[in-house]
Amino acid sequence: MSRIGKIPVKVPQGVKVSFQDEVITVEGPKGKLTQKYHPVITFDDKGGEIIVGRANEEKQTMAFHGLYRNLLNNMVTGVSAGFSKTLIITGVGYRAEVQGNILVMSLGYSNDVFVGIPEDLSVAADANGKVVVSGIDKQRVGEFASQIRKLRLPEPYKGKGIRYEDEQIRRKVGKSGVK
């Protein structure tokens, strides 16, 4: 049995979960999320928690078991608490600011970089080079944060660039200058 799949999903107060026509719908105080699922997976609502089951013991079905349990858990967490990723911009003259629904960044290129913010996400930037991407869909938050990070990857010599808050950059020693 899948170790992840057999853990019940706790549903907090104010969150409604429904399963119809092979679509999971989760509604909560922060919004609404939907996800299609494979028919070999079953969901059993036990009032306050949901138990995910499977129809057979095939390898693909077992993989779906853990996958859909985690997707459901992320949806419940997203509509109740939300997700966020923090990026740190390091470098002389590197900065970011939000202008309406556009993120404007100075990253050492000859021109500023403009990034459109998706409607379902919110971005906050402060003067210290911290950019926080938040939303209810974990995958969309992570994907958008990854796109921002790719604009100026952190380099190993001076550590300049955009990195995640919890990311450690392995630093290299530069040239020694000895003849």
Summary of the structure (lengths in Angstrom):
residues: 179
radius of gyration: 21.1
end to end distance: 63.6
largest distance: 74.4
contacts: 492
relative contact order: 0.14
helix: 20%
strand: 37%
